[in-house]
Amino acid sequence: MHPTRLIQALLLTGALAPPSGVQADAGTPTHETPIVVRVDDRGFAWTDATIGAVAGIGATLVTAGSVALVRLGRPNPSHERGTRQ
């Protein structure tokens, strides 16, 4: 794009854009209703804690099992054939 065209496009975009802070429909009054969020605080969520603990233990067991399988699949350099002590 030619620099003159780019400047023209930017000027046109700026001229057509509404000023910041101005609503598109300024004739209609807006009544903003506050949003109320109610939270039931019943104490510590034991069910959520148990689910998290079981997931953590499961992830640990999967990781430990994967490491064990990888280690069992590797040849041990100290048990090479032809090497006697």
C-alpha positions in Angstrom: 0.0 0.0 0.0 1.3 3.4 -0.9 2.1 5.7 2.1 -0.4 8.3 0.8 -3.2 5.8 0.7 -2.3 4.5 4.2 -2.5 8.1 5.6 -5.8 8.6 3.8 -7.2 5.4 5.2 -6.2 6.3 8.7 -7.7 9.7 8.5 -10.9 8.4 7.1 -11.1 5.8 9.9 -10.5 8.4 12.5 -13.1 10.7 11.1 -15.8 7.9 11.0 -15.0 6.5 14.4 -17.1 8.0 17.3 -15.2 9.9 19.9 -14.2 7.8 22.9 -16.6 7.8 25.8 -19.6 8.6 23.5 -22.3 6.0 23.1 -23.7 5.2 19.7 -27.3 5.8 20.9 -26.9 8.8 23.2 -30.7 9.6 23.1 -31.7 6.6 25.1 -31.0 6.8 28.9 -29.2 3.8 30.2 -30.1 2.3 33.6 -27.3 0.0 34.7 -28.5 -2.7 37.1 -25.8 -3.8 39.5 -24.8 -7.4 39.3 -25.2 -9.2 42.6 -23.3 -12.4 43.1 -24.2 -14.6 46.1 -21.8 -17.1 47.4 -22.8 -19.8 49.8 -19.9 -20.2 52.2 -20.4 -23.5 53.8 -16.8 -24.0 54.9 -14.1 -26.2 53.5 -15.1 -28.2 50.4 -14.0 -31.7 51.3 -15.3 -33.2 48.1 -13.3 -30.9 45.9 -10.2 -31.5 48.1 -10.6 -35.3 47.9 -11.0 -35.2 44.1 -7.8 -33.0 43.9 -5.8 -35.3 46.2 -6.9 -38.4 44.3 -5.9 -36.8 41.0 -2.5 -35.8 42.4 -1.8 -39.3 43.7 -2.9 -40.8 40.4 -0.6 -38.4 38.5 2.3 -39.3 40.8 1.7 -43.0 40.3 1.5 -42.7 36.5 4.8 -40.6 36.5 6.6 -43.1 38.8 5.4 -46.1 36.7 6.5 -44.4 33.5 10.0 -43.7 34.9 10.2 -47.3 36.1 9.3 -48.6 32.7 11.8 -46.4 31.0 14.6 -47.4 33.4 13.8 -51.1 32.9 14.0 -50.8 29.1 17.5 -49.3 29.2 20.5 -51.6 29.3 22.6 -51.2 32.4 26.3 -50.3 31.4 27.7 -52.2 34.4 26.2 -55.5 33.2 27.7 -55.5 29.7 28.8 -58.8 28.2 32.4 -59.6 28.4 33.1 -57.5 31.4 34.1 -59.5 34.5 35.4 -58.3 37.8 
